[in-house]
Amino acid sequence: MNNVNLKQIRKSKGYTQKELAKKLGVSDSTLAHYETGIRKITLEMFLKILEVCQLEIKLEAKKNK
């Protein structure tokens, strides 16, 4: 998930930065830093974003040729 995707996801779920930050347990400025790429999203935060935004990921193994 990169900063552009996070902002798009937040907007598609209808959250303001303040609302999503509160649900994630971080400050507004921390969320803004995630969205602008100033701060990197940890794995723990990535999983929390998936949970709060009710998202799933699909993992696929690459086949070696």
Secondary structure, DSSP 8 states (H G I E B T S, - for coil): --HHHHHHHHHHTT--HHHHHHHHTS-HHHHHHHHHTSS---HHHHHHHHHHTT-----------
